[in-house]
């Protein structure tokens, strides 16, 4: 852990590591927004961070200059910060990693995270991600949960990942977890591509709710639910002002509705026959 700066060494009980990274894996800031919300809601305390020096091209991801108390200038570097908290229902502890996708040395970057997870005794790594897709902002956010390990897929009700193509730091991190025999899973939210530049609290909310179920815990999200409703209303107003975009969104809605109908479980022939017999018996009694 040559590049980890420890502020504290927390002793955690059966911890799960929940992580998200700003950048390519974070459409609509949904994943980073979800992890930031969870960190703040759980009252997680920072205990370590990755030194950014080895992992970023600072001409691309530039540090920022900020004023402290309106007087002192300070440099704020790209942050990958670990925090820790106890889950509300007392079922265990959680470590939270909120970071930024690096430009350099991805394997070393991922190995550092795995080393921190091992030092904490992490039993499962869960990453949150978000991707742009042909989905309507008015429909429920689609969440896909994937894992590579068959036992984990069955236990957590996920699917085995079959994706092939370009990947981000999330994909590289899961590969590092696999090589280290550290169980890992990934949750992905679909964000409408026609509002790609707009932060999506609706997608963040969906990720939080799915992550909470996976962790067997609960999260109070009343304020985020309000923000999600406001987001949907504001996007609808913008969409309605453009006939072409409105027509396109209507097609997406129709497609989503048809998919929902196709996913509905049809009754078996036996259950249909039993229902008909029950109906006929009731008719004879009447």
PAZAPA-4460 file (N, C-alpha, C; in steps of 0.05 Angstrom, whole numbers, plus 32768, in hexadecimal, padded with zeros to 4 digits):
% residues 286
    n_x    n_y    n_z   ca_x   ca_y   ca_z    c_x    c_y    c_z   seq   type   mol
   8011   7FE8   8000   8000   8000   8000   8011   8019   8000     1      X     A
   8023   801A   7FEC   8036   8030   7FEB   8029   804B   7FE6     2      X     A
   8011   804B   7FDB   8004   8064   7FD3   7FEC   806B   7FE4     3      X     A
   7FE9   805D   7FFB   7FD2   8062   800C   7FDB   8073   8024     4      X     A
   7FCD   8088   8029   7FD2   8099   8040   7FBD   8093   8056     5      X     A
   7FC5   8087   806B   7FB2   807F   8081   7FB1   8096   8095     6      X     A
   7F98   809E   809C   7F94   80B1   80B2   7F8C   80A2   80CC     7      X     A
   7F81   8089   80C8   7F78   8079   80DE   7F77   805C   80D4     8      X     A
   7F77   8049   80E7   7F75   802D   80E0   7F5C   8022   80ED     9      X     A
   7F45   8025   80E1   7F2C   801C   80EE   7F2A   7FFE   80F0    10      X     A
   7F1F   7FF4   8105   7F19   7FD7   8108   7EFB   7FD3   8102    11      X     A
   7EF6   7FC6   80EB   7EDB   7FC3   80E1   7ED1   7FA7   80E4    12      X     A
   7EB7   7FA4   80E8   7EAB   7F8A   80EB   7E9E   7F82   80D0    13      X     A
   7EA9   7F6D   80C4   7E9E   7F61   80AB   7E98   7F78   8097    14      X     A
   7EAB   7F88   8090   7EA4   7F9F   807F   7EA0   7F98   8062    15      X     A
   7E90   7FA9   8055   7E8C   7FA9   8038   7E98   7FC4   802E    16      X     A
   7EA6   7FC3   8018   7EB1   7FDB   800C   7E9E   7FE4   7FF5    17      X     A
   7E93   7FFC   7FF6   7E82   8007   7FE1   7E92   801E   7FD4    18      X     A
   7E95   801C   7FB9   7EA6   802F   7FAC   7E99   803A   7F92    19      X     A
   7EA1   8053   7F8B   7E99   805F   7F72   7EAE   8073   7F6A    20      X     A
   7EB0   8078   7F50   7EC4   808A   7F45   7EB8   809D   7F31    21      X     A
   7EBE   80B6   7F35   7EB6   80CA   7F21   7EC5   80C5   7F07    22      X     A
   7EB7   80CB   7EF1   7EC4   80C7   7ED7   7EB3   80B5   7EC5    23      X     A
   7EC1   80A3   7EB6   7EB4   8094   7EA1   7E9E   8082   7EAB    24      X     A
   7EA0   8078   7EC4   7E8D   8065   7ECF   7E76   8073   7EDE    25      X     A
   7E72   808D   7ED9   7E62   809D   7EEB   7E4F   80B0   7EDC    26      X     A
   7E3F   80A4   7ECA   7E2C   80B4   7EBA   7E19   80C3   7ECC    27      X     A
   7E15   80DC   7EC6   7E02   80EC   7ED6   7E0B   80EF   7EF3    28      X     A
   7E24   80EB   7EF9   7E2F   80EC   7F15   7E1E   80DA   7F27    29      X     A
   7E12   80C5   7F1C   7E00   80B5   7F2C   7E0E   80A3   7F40    30      X     A
   7E24   8097   7F38   7E32   8085   7F4A   7E41   8094   7F60    31      X     A
   7E50   80A9   7F58   7E5E   80B8   7F6C   7E4A   80C6   7F7F    32      X     A
   7E34   80CF   7F73   7E1F   80DC   7F84   7E13   80C9   7F98    33      X     A
   7E10   80B0   7F90   7E04   809B   7FA2   7E18   8095   7FB9    34      X     A
   7E31   8091   7FB2   7E45   808B   7FC7   7E49   80A3   7FDA    35      X     A
   7E49   80BB   7FCF   7E4C   80D3   7FE0   7E34   80D5   7FF3    36      X     A
   7E1C   80CF   7FE9   7E04   80D0   7FFA   7E06   80BB   8010    37      X     A
   7E0E   80A2   8009   7E10   808D   801D   7E25   8094   8032    38      X     A
   7E3C   809E   8029   7E51   80A6   803C   7E47   80BB   8050    39      X     A
   7E39   80CF   8045   7E2F   80E4   8057   7E18   80DA   8069    40      X     A
   7E06   80CB   805E   7DEF   80C1   806D   7DF8   80AE   8083    41      X     A
   7E0D   809E   807E   7E17   808B   8092   7E2A   8098   80A5    42      X     A
   7E32   80B1   80A0   7E45   80BF   80B1   7E60   80B2   80B1    43      X     A
   7E69   80A9   8099   7E83   809B   8097   7E9A   80AF   809C    44      X     A
   7EAE   80A5   80AA   7EC5   80B6   80B0   7EDD   80AE   80A0    45      X     A
   7EEB   80C2   8093   7F03   80BC   8083   7F19   80AE   8094    46      X     A
   7F26   809B   8087   7F3D   808E   8095   7F55   808B   8083    47      X     A
   7F52   808D   8069   7F69   808A   8057   7F63   8096   803C    48      X     A
   7F78   809B   802D   7F75   80A5   8012   7F8C   809C   8001    49      X     A
   7F87   809B   7FE6   7F9C   8094   7FD4   7FAB   80AD   7FCB    50      X     A
   7FC6   80AC   7FCC   7FD6   80C3   7FC3   7FD2   80C6   7FA4    51      X     A
   7FC8   80DD   7F9B   7FC2   80E0   7F7F   7FDA   80E3   7F6C    52      X     A
   7FF2   80E7   7F78   800A   80EE   7F68   8010   80DA   7F51    53      X     A
   800C   80C0   7F57   8014   80AC   7F43   7FFF   80A5   7F2F    54      X     A
   7FE6   80AF   7F33   7FD0   80A4   7F23   7FC2   80B8   7F11    55      X     A
   7FCA   80D1   7F12   7FBB   80E5   7F02   7FCE   80F6   7EF1    56      X     A
   7FC5   80FC   7ED9   7FD1   8110   7EC8   7FC5   812B   7ECF    57      X     A
   7FD4   813A   7EDF   7FC9   8153   7EEA   7FC3   8168   7ED5    58      X     A
   7FCD   8164   7EBC   7FC5   8177   7EA7   7FAA   8170   7E9C    59      X     A
   7FA0   8158   7EA3   7F85   8150   7E9A   7F71   8152   7EB2    60      X     A
   7F78   8146   7EC8   7F68   8148   7EE1   7F77   815C   7EF3    61      X     A
   7F70   8175   7EF0   7F80   818A   7EFD   7F77   818E   7F1A    62      X     A
   7F8B   8192   7F2C   7F84   819A   7F47   7F77   81B5   7F47    63      X     A
   7F68   81BC   7F5C   7F5A   81D5   7F5E   7F66   81E6   7F74    64      X     A
   7F65   8200   7F70   7F6D   8213   7F85   7F54   821D   7F92    65      X     A
   7F53   821C   7FAD   7F3C   8226   7FBC   7F46   8238   7FD3    66      X     A
   7F34   8249   7FDB   7F39   825A   7FF2   7F2E   824E   800B    67      X     A
   7F3F   824C   8020   7F36   8242   803A   7F31   825A   804C    68      X     A
   7F18   825C   8055   7F0F   8273   8066   7F13   828D   8057    69      X     A
   7F12   828C   803C   7F13   82A5   802D   7F2F   82B1   802C    70      X     A
   7F43   82A4   8037   7F5D   82B1   8039   7F73   829E   802D    71      X     A
   7F76   8287   8039   7F8C   8275   8032   7F86   8265   8019    72      X     A
   7F98   8265   8005   7F94   8255   7FED   7F9F   8239   7FF2    73      X     A
   7F90   8225   7FE9   7F99   820A   7FEC   7F94   81FA   7FD3    74      X     A
   7FA4   81E6   7FCD   7FA1   81D5   7FB6   7F91   81BD   7FBE    75      X     A
   7F7C   81B7   7FAE   7F6B   81A0   7FB3   7F71   818C   7F9C    76      X     A
   7F7C   8175   7FA4   7F84   8160   7F90   7F6D   814C   7F8C    77      X     A
   7F6E   813D   7F76   7F5B   8128   7F72   7F5A   8115   7F89    78      X     A
   7F43   810E   7F93   7F40   80FF   7FAC   7F36   80E3   7FA7    79      X     A
   7F42   80D0   7FB4   7F37   80B4   7FB7   7F38   80AE   7FD5    80      X     A
   7F22   80B3   7FE2   7F21   80B2   7FFF   7F11   809B   8009    81      X     A
   7F1C   808D   801D   7F0E   8077   802B   7F02   8082   8045    82      X     A
   7EE9   8079   804A   7EDB   8080   8063   7ECF   8067   806E    83      X     A
   7EC8   8067   8088   7EBD   804F   8095   7EA5   8057   80A6    84      X     A
   7E92   8045   80A8   7E7A   8049   80B9   7E6F   802E   80C1    85      X     A
   7E5D   802F   80D4   7E4D   8018   80DC   7E31   801A   80CF    86      X     A
   7E28   8004   80C2   7E0E   8005   80B5   7DF8   8009   80CA    87      X     A
   7DE2   8017   80C2   7DCD   801F   80D5   7DC1   8007   80E4    88      X     A
   7DBE   7FF0   80D7   7DB0   7FDA   80E4   7DC3   7FC9   80F5    89      X     A
   7DDD   7FD1   80F7   7DF0   7FC3   8107   7DF9   7FA8   80FC    90      X     A
   7DF4   7FA4   80E2   7DFB   7F8A   80D5   7E19   7F88   80CF    91      X     A
   7E27   7F9E   80D1   7E43   7F9E   80CB   7E4D   7FBA   80C5    92      X     A
   7E66   7FBC   80BC   7E72   7FD6   80B5   7E75   7FD8   8097    93      X     A
   7E79   7FF1   808F   7E7D   7FF6   8073   7E94   800A   806F    94      X     A
   7EA4   8005   805B   7EB9   8018   8052   7EAF   8023   8037    95      X     A
   7EB3   803D   8034   7EAA   804C   801D   7EC2   8058   800F    96      X     A
   7EC3   8054   7FF5   7ED9   8060   7FE5   7ECC   8072   7FCF    97      X     A
   7ED1   808C   7FD1   7EC8   809E   7FBD   7EE0   80AA   7FAF    98      X     A
   7EE2   80A5   7F94   7EFA   80AD   7F86   7EF5   80B8   7F6B    99      X     A
   7F0B   80BB   7F5C   7F0B   80C6   7F41   7F1B   80B3   7F30   100      X     A
   7F11   80AB   7F19   7F1F   8099   7F08   7F3A   80A4   7F00   101      X     A
   7F4F   8095   7F04   7F6A   809F   7EFE   7F71   809D   7EE0   102      X     A
   7F86   80AB   7ED8   7F90   80A8   7EBC   7FA7   8095   7EBA   103      X     A
   7FB5   8090   7ED0   7FCE   8081   7ECF   7FCE   8069   7EE3   104      X     A
   7FDD   8055   7EDC   7FE3   803E   7EEE   7FCA   8032   7EFA   105      X     A
   7FB7   802A   7EEA   7F9E   801F   7EF3   7FA2   8006   7F04   106      X     A
   7FB4   7FF4   7EFB   7FB7   7FDB   7F0A   7FC2   7FE1   7F26   107      X     A
   7FD6   7FF3   7F28   7FE0   7FFA   7F42   7FCB   8007   7F53   108      X     A
   7FBC   8019   7F47   7FA6   8027   7F55   7F92   8013   7F61   109      X     A
   7F8A   7FFF   7F51   7F77   7FEB   7F5A   7F83   7FD9   7F6F   110      X     A
   7F9C   7FD2   7F6C   7FA9   7FC1   7F80   7FAB   7FCF   7F9B   111      X     A
   7FAF   7FEA   7F9B   7FAF   7FF8   7FB4   7F94   7FF6   7FC2   112      X     A
   7F7E   7FF8   7FB3   7F63   7FF6   7FBF   7F5F   7FDA   7FCA   113      X     A
   7F68   7FC6   7FBB   7F65   7FAA   7FC5   7F75   7FA7   7FDF   114      X     A
   7F8D   7FB2   7FE0   7F9D   7FB0   7FF8   7F90   7FBD   8010   115      X     A
   7F83   7FD4   800C   7F74   7FE0   8022   7F5D   7FCE   802B   116      X     A
   7F4F   7FC3   8017   7F38   7FB1   801D   7F42   7F99   802E   117      X     A
   7F58   7F8D   8026   7F63   7F77   8035   7F6B   7F7F   8052   118      X     A
   7F77   7F97   8054   7F80   7FA0   806F   7F68   7FA4   8081   119      X     A
   7F51   7FAB   8076   7F39   7FAF   8086   7F28   7F96   808A   120      X     A
   7F2F   7F80   807D   7F20   7F68   807E   7F06   7F69   806F   121      X     A
   7F05   7F78   8059   7EED   7F7B   8049   7EE5   7F60   803D   122      X     A
   7ECA   7F5B   8040   7EC0   7F41   8036   7EB3   7F43   801A   123      X     A
   7EAD   7F5C   8012   7EA0   7F60   7FF8   7EA6   7F7C   7FEE   124      X     A
   7EAD   7F7F   7FD5   7EB0   7F99   7FC8   7E98   7F9E   7FB6   125      X     A
   7E8B   7FB4   7FBA   7E74   7FBB   7FA9   7E7A   7FD6   7F9B   126      X     A
   7E7A   7FD7   7F81   7E7E   7FF0   7F73   7E64   7FF9   7F67   127      X     A
   7E60   8013   7F66   7E49   801F   7F59   7E52   802D   7F40   128      X     A
   7E43   802A   7F2B   7E49   8037   7F12   7E30   8040   7F04   129      X     A
   7E33   8051   7EF0   7E1C   805A   7EE0   7E25   805E   7EC3   130      X     A
   7E13   8056   7EB1   7E19   8057   7E94   7E03   8065   7E85   131      X     A
   7E09   8071   7E6F   7DF5   807E   7E5E   7DE7   8069   7E4D   132      X     A
   7DCD   806B   7E4B   7DBE   8057   7E3C   7DA5   8064   7E30   133      X     A
   7D98   8054   7E1E   7D7F   805D   7E11   7D68   8057   7E24   134      X     A
   7D65   8067   7E39   7D50   8063   7E4C   7D42   807E   7E51   135      X     A
   7D29   807D   7E5A   7D19   8095   7E5E   7D1C   809E   7E7B   136      X     A
   7D1E   80B8   7E7F   7D21   80C2   7E9A   7D08   80BF   7EAB   137      X     A
   7CF1   80BA   7E9E   7CD7   80B7   7EAC   7CD2   809B   7EB6   138      X     A
   7CE3   8088   7EAF   7CDF   806D   7EB7   7CF2   8065   7ECE   139      X     A
   7CEB   8050   7EDD   7CFE   8048   7EF3   7D1A   8042   7EE8   140      X     A
   7D2E   8049   7EF8   7D49   8046   7EF0   7D50   8028   7EF0   141      X     A
   7D5C   801F   7EDA   7D64   8003   7ED8   7D7F   7FFF   7EE6   142      X     A
   7D80   7FED   7EF9   7D98   7FE6   7F08   7DA1   7FCA   7F00   143      X     A
   7DBA   7FC7   7EF8   7DC5   7FAD   7EF1   7DDA   7FA6   7F06   144      X     A
   7DD7   7F8F   7F12   7DEB   7F85   7F25   7DFA   7F6E   7F1A   145      X     A
   7E14   7F70   7F19   7E25   7F5B   7F0D   7E3B   7F52   7F20   146      X     A
   7E45   7F3A   7F1C   7E5C   7F2F   7F2A   7E68   7F19   7F19   147      X     A
   7E81   7F12   7F1E   7E8E   7EFD   7F0E   7E8C   7EE2   7F1C   148      X     A
   7E89   7EE2   7F36   7E88   7EC9   7F45   7E6C   7EBD   7F46   149      X     A
   7E69   7EA4   7F3D   7E4E   7E98   7F3B   7E40   7E97   7F56   150      X     A
   7E4F   7E90   7F6B   7E43   7E8E   7F86   7E38   7EA9   7F8F   151      X     A
   7E48   7EBE   7F89   7E40   7ED9   7F91   7E28   7EE2   7F80   152      X     A
   7E27   7EDB   7F67   7E10   7EE1   7F55   7DF7   7ED6   7F61   153      X     A
   7DF8   7EBC   7F69   7DE0   7EAF   7F74   7DD8   7EBB   7F8F   154      X     A
   7DEC   7EC0   7FA0   7DE6   7EC9   7FBC   7DDB   7EE5   7FBC   155      X     A
   7DE4   7EF7   7FAA   7DDC   7F13   7FAB   7DC7   7F19   7F95   156      X     A
   7DBE   7F05   7F87   7DA9   7F08   7F72   7DB4   7F1C   7F5D   157      X     A
   7DCB   7F16   7F52   7DD7   7F27   7F3E   7DD8   7F17   7F23   158      X     A
   7DE6   7F21   7F10   7DEA   7F13   7EF7   7E08   7F12   7EF2   159      X     A
   7E10   7EFE   7EE3   7E2C   7EFB   7EDC   7E32   7F0F   7EC5   160      X     A
   7E47   7F1E   7EC8   7E4E   7F33   7EB4   7E57   7F25   7E99   161      X     A
   7E4B   7F2E   7E83   7E53   7F24   7E69   7E5D   7F3A   7E57   162      X     A
   7E62   7F52   7E63   7E6A   7F69   7E54   7E86   7F65   7E47   163      X     A
   7E89   7F6D   7E2E   7EA2   7F6E   7E21   7EA5   7F8A   7E14   164      X     A
   7EBC   7F96   7E17   7EC1   7FB0   7E0C   7ED1   7FC2   7E1E   165      X     A
   7ED3   7FDC   7E18   7EE3   7FEE   7E28   7ED9   7FEE   7E45   166      X     A
   7EEC   7FF2   7E58   7EE4   7FF2   7E74   7EF1   800A   7E81   167      X     A
   7EE8   8010   7E99   7EF3   8025   7EA9   7F01   801A   7EC2   168      X     A
   7F06   802C   7ED5   7F15   8023   7EED   7F04   800F   7EFD   169      X     A
   7EEA   8010   7EFB   7ED9   7FFC   7F09   7EDF   7FE0   7EFF   170      X     A
   7EE1   7FDD   7EE5   7EE7   7FC2   7EDA   7F02   7FB8   7EE2   171      X     A
   7F16   7FCA   7EE2   7F31   7FC3   7EEA   7F32   7FBB   7F08   172      X     A
   7F23   7FCA   7F18   7F22   7FC4   7F35   7F16   7FA9   7F3A   173      X     A
   7F01   7FA2   7F2C   7EF5   7F87   7F2F   7F07   7F71   7F26   174      X     A
   7F17   7F76   7F12   7F2B   7F63   7F09   7F40   7F5F   7F1F   175      X     A
   7F48   7F75   7F2C   7F5B   7F73   7F42   7F4F   7F63   7F5A   176      X     A
   7F36   7F68   7F5F   7F28   7F59   7F74   7F28   7F3B   7F6E   177      X     A
   7F22   7F35   7F55   7F21   7F19   7F4D   7F3C   7F0B   7F50   178      X     A
   7F51   7F19   7F49   7F6C   7F0D   7F4C   7F73   7F0A   7F69   179      X     A
   7F68   7F1B   7F7A   7F6E   7F19   7F97   7F5A   7F07   7FA6   180      X     A
   7F48   7EFA   7F97   7F34   7EE9   7FA3   7F22   7EF8   7FB7   181      X     A
   7F1D   7F12   7FB0   7F0C   7F23   7FC1   7EF1   7F26   7FB3   182      X     A
   7EDB   7F1C   7FBF   7EC1   7F1D   7FB2   7EBA   7F3A   7FAB   183      X     A
   7EAE   7F3E   7F94   7EA6   7F59   7F8B   7E8E   7F58   7F7A   184      X     A
   7E7E   7F6D   7F7B   7E66   7F70   7F6B   7E64   7F8C   7F62   185      X     A
   7E54   7F90   7F4D   7E51   7FAB   7F41   7E34   7FB1   7F3B   186      X     A
   7E2B   7FC9   7F42   7E10   7FD2   7F3C   7E12   7FEA   7F29   187      X     A
   7E02   7FE8   7F14   7E03   7FFD   7EFF   7DE7   8008   7EFA   188      X     A
   7DE6   8023   7EF8   7DCD   8031   7EF2   7DCE   803B   7ED5   189      X     A
   7DB7   8039   7EC8   7DB4   8044   7EAC   7DAA   8060   7EAE   190      X     A
   7DB8   8073   7EA1   7DB2   808F   7EA1   7DAA   8098   7E85   191      X     A
   7D94   80A7   7E81   7D8D   80B0   7E66   7DA3   80C0   7E59   192      X     A
   7DAA   80B8   7E41   7DC1   80C5   7E33   7DBB   80E1   7E2B   193      X     A
   7DA1   80E8   7E28   7D9A   8103   7E1F   7D9B   8118   7E36   194      X     A
   7DA1   810F   7E4E   7DA7   8121   7E64   7DC1   8119   7E71   195      X     A
   7DD5   8113   7E60   7DEE   8108   7E6A   7DFD   811C   7E7C   196      X     A
   7DFA   8136   7E76   7E0A   8149   7E85   7DFD   8152   7EA0   197      X     A
   7DE5   8148   7EA5   7DD6   8150   7EBC   7DD8   813B   7ED3   198      X     A
   7DE1   8143   7EEB   7DE2   812F   7F01   7DC6   8123   7F05   199      X     A
   7DC6   8109   7F0A   7DAD   80FA   7F0C   7DA9   80EF   7F28   200      X     A
   7D9B   80FF   7F39   7D94   80F4   7F54   7D82   80DC   7F53   201      X     A
   7D73   80D9   7F3D   7D61   80C2   7F3A   7D71   80A9   7F37   202      X     A
   7D86   80A9   7F27   7D97   8092   7F24   7DA7   808C   7F3E   203      X     A
   7DB0   80A2   7F4B   7DBE   809E   7F65   7DAC   8090   7F79   204      X     A
   7D93   8099   7F7A   7D7F   808D   7F8C   7D7B   806F   7F87   205      X     A
   7D79   8068   7F6D   7D75   804C   7F66   7D8E   803B   7F6E   206      X     A
   7DA6   8046   7F6B   7DBE   8038   7F73   7DBF   8034   7F91   207      X     A
   7DB7   8049   7FA0   7DB8   8048   7FBD   7DA4   8033   7FC7   208      X     A
   7D8C   8032   7FBC   7D78   801F   7FC4   7D81   8002   7FBF   209      X     A
   7D8D   7FFE   7FA7   7D97   7FE3   7FA1   7DAF   7FDB   7FB2   210      X     A
   7DC1   7FEE   7FB7   7DD8   7FE8   7FC8   7DCF   7FE2   7FE5   211      X     A
   7DBB   7FF1   7FEE   7DB1   7FEC   800A   7DA5   7FD0   800C   212      X     A
   7D96   7FC7   7FF8   7D8B   7FAC   7FF8   7DA2   7F97   7FF8   213      X     A
   7DB6   7F9C   7FE8   7DCD   7F8A   7FE7   7DDB   7F88   8001   214      X     A
   7DDD   7F9E   8010   7DEA   7F9F   8029   7DD8   7F98   8041   215      X     A
   7DBE   7F92   803B   7DAA   7F8C   804F   7DA9   7FA3   8064   216      X     A
   7DA8   7FBB   805A   7DA5   7FD2   806C   7D91   7FE5   8061   217      X     A
   7D8D   7FFC   806D   7D7A   8010   8064   7D87   802B   8064   218      X     A
   7D7D   803D   8053   7D88   8058   8050   7D70   806B   804E   219      X     A
   7D70   8080   805F   7D5B   8094   805D   7D61   80A6   8045   220      X     A
   7D4E   80A7   8032   7D54   80B6   8019   7D3E   80CA   8012   221      X     A
   7D2F   80D4   8025   7D18   80E6   801F   7D21   80FE   800F   222      X     A
   7D37   810A   8017   7D41   8122   8008   7D49   811B   7FEC   223      X     A
   7D56   8104   7FE9   7D5E   80FC   7FCE   7D47   80F5   7FBC   224      X     A
   7D32   80E9   7FC8   7D1A   80E4   7FB9   7D0D   80FD   7FAE   225      X     A
   7D0D   8112   7FBF   7D03   812C   7FB6   7D13   8137   7F9F   226      X     A
   7D2E   8135   7FA1   7D3F   813E   7F8C   7D3B   812E   7F72   227      X     A
   7D36   8114   7F75   7D31   8103   7F5D   7D17   810C   7F4F   228      X     A
   7D03   8112   7F5F   7CE9   811B   7F52   7CED   8136   7F44   229      X     A
   7CFC   8148   7F51   7D02   8162   7F44   7D11   815E   7F2A   230      X     A
   7D25   814C   7F2B   7D35   8146   7F13   7D23   813D   7EFC   231      X     A
   7D11   812A   7F02   7CFF   811F   7EEE   7CED   8135   7EE3   232      X     A
   7CE2   8145   7EF4   7CD1   815B   7EEB   7CDF   816F   7EDA   233      X     A
   7CF7   8177   7EE2   7D06   818B   7ED2   7D0E   8180   7EB7   234      X     A
   7D17   8167   7EB6   7D1F   815B   7E9C   7D06   8159   7E8A   235      X     A
   7CEF   8152   7E96   7CD6   8150   7E86   7CCF   816B   7E7A   236      X     A
   7CD3   8180   7E89   7CCD   819B   7E7F   7CDF   81A2   7E67   237      X     A
   7CF8   819B   7E69   7D0B   81A1   7E54   7D04   818F   7E3B   238      X     A
   7CFF   8176   7E40   7CF8   8164   7E2A   7CDF   816D   7E1B   239      X     A
   7CCB   8177   7E2A   7CB1   817F   7E1E   7CB5   8198   7E0C   240      X     A
   7CCA   81A7   7E10   7CCF   81BF   7E00   7CDA   81B9   7DE5   241      X     A
   7CE2   81A1   7DE0   7CED   8199   7DC6   7CDE   8181   7DBB   242      X     A
   7CD0   8185   7DA5   7CBE   8170   7D9A   7CCD   8157   7D92   243      X     A
   7CE5   815A   7D86   7CF4   8143   7D7E   7CFE   8132   7D96   244      X     A
   7D08   8140   7DAA   7D11   8132   7DC2   7CF9   8125   7DD1   245      X     A
   7CE2   8133   7DD2   7CCB   8128   7DDF   7CC2   810F   7DD1   246      X     A
   7CC2   810F   7DB6   7CBA   80F7   7DA7   7CCD   80E0   7DAC   247      X     A
   7CE7   80E6   7DAE   7CFB   80D2   7DB3   7CF7   80C5   7DCF   248      X     A
   7CF2   80D6   7DE3   7CEE   80CC   7DFE   7CD5   80BB   7DFF   249      X     A
   7CC0   80C3   7DF0   7CA8   80B2   7DEF   7CAD   8096   7DE4   250      X     A
   7CBF   8095   7DD0   7CC6   807B   7DC5   7CD6   806A   7DDA   251      X     A
   7CE7   8077   7DE9   7CF5   8069   7DFF   7CE2   805F   7E14   252      X     A
   7CCE   8070   7E1A   7CBA   8067   7E2E   7CAA   804F   7E25   253      X     A
   7CA2   8050   7E0B   7C93   8039   7E00   7CA4   8020   7E00   254      X     A
   7CBD   8023   7DF9   7CCF   800B   7DF9   7CD2   8000   7E15   255      X     A
   7CD5   8012   7E29   7CD8   8009   7E45   7CBF   7FFB   7E4F   256      X     A
   7CA8   8006   7E47   7C8E   7FFA   7E50   7C8B   7FDE   7E43   257      X     A
   7C93   7FDB   7E2A   7C91   7FC1   7E1D   7CA4   7FAD   7E2A   258      X     A
   7CBC   7FB6   7E31   7CCE   7FA4   7E3F   7CC3   7F9B   7E5A   259      X     A
   7CB6   7FAE   7E68   7CAA   7FA6   7E82   7C94   7F91   7E7E   260      X     A
   7C84   7F94   7E69   7C6F   7F81   7E64   7C7B   7F66   7E5D   261      X     A
   7C92   7F66   7E4D   7C9E   7F4D   7E46   7CAB   7F3F   7E5E   262      X     A
   7CB3   7F4F   7E72   7CC0   7F43   7E89   7CAC   7F38   7E9D   263      X     A
   7C92   7F3F   7E9A   7C7E   7F35   7EAC   7C7C   7F16   7EA9   264      X     A
   7C7B   7F08   7EC0   7C7A   7EEB   7EC0   7C5D   7EE2   7EB8   265      X     A
   7C5C   7ED2   7EA3   7C42   7EC8   7E9A   7C3B   7EAF   7EAB   266      X     A
   7C21   7EAC   7EB2   7C19   7E95   7EC1   7C1B   7E7B   7EB1   267      X     A
   7C21   7E65   7EBE   7C23   7E4C   7EB0   7C08   7E41   7EA8   268      X     A
   7C08   7E2E   7E96   7BEF   7E22   7E8C   7BE0   7E16   7EA4   269      X     A
   7BEF   7E09   7EB6   7BE2   7DFD   7ECD   7BD4   7E11   7EDF   270      X     A
   7BE1   7E28   7EE4   7BD4   7E3C   7EF5   7BBC   7E48   7EE7   271      X     A
   7BBE   7E4C   7ECD   7BA7   7E57   7EBE   7B8F   7E43   7EC0   272      X     A
   7B94   7E29   7EBC   7B7F   7E15   7EBE   7B72   7E15   7ED9   273      X     A
   7B83   7E17   7EEE   7B79   7E17   7F0A   7B68   7E30   7F0E   274      X     A
   7B70   7E46   7F03   7B61   7E5F   7F07   7B45   7E5D   7EF9   275      X     A
   7B45   7E51   7EE1   7B2C   7E4E   7ED2   7B19   7E3B   7EE2   276      X     A
   7B24   7E25   7EED   7B14   7E13   7EFC   7B08   7E20   7F15   277      X     A
   7B19   7E30   7F23   7B0F   7E3F   7F3A   7AF8   7E52   7F33   278      X     A
   7AFC   7E60   7F1C   7AE8   7E73   7F13   7ACD   7E64   7F0D   279      X     A
   7ACF   7E4D   7EFF   7AB7   7E3E   7EF9   7AA9   7E34   7F12   280      X     A
   7AB8   7E2A   7F26   7AAC   7E21   7F3F   7A9D   7E38   7F4C   281      X     A
   7AA9   7E4F   7F4D   7A9C   7E66   7F59   7A83   7E6E   7F4A   282      X     A
   7A84   7E6C   7F2F   7A6C   7E72   7F20   7A55   7E5F   7F26   283      X     A
   7A5C   7E45   7F29   7A47   7E31   7F2F   7A3A   7E37   7F4A   284      X     A
   7A4B   7E3E   7F5E   7A40   7E44   7F79   7A2D   7E5C   7F77   285      X     A
   7A33   7E70   7F68   7A22   7E87   7F66   7A08   7E81   7F57   286      X     A
***
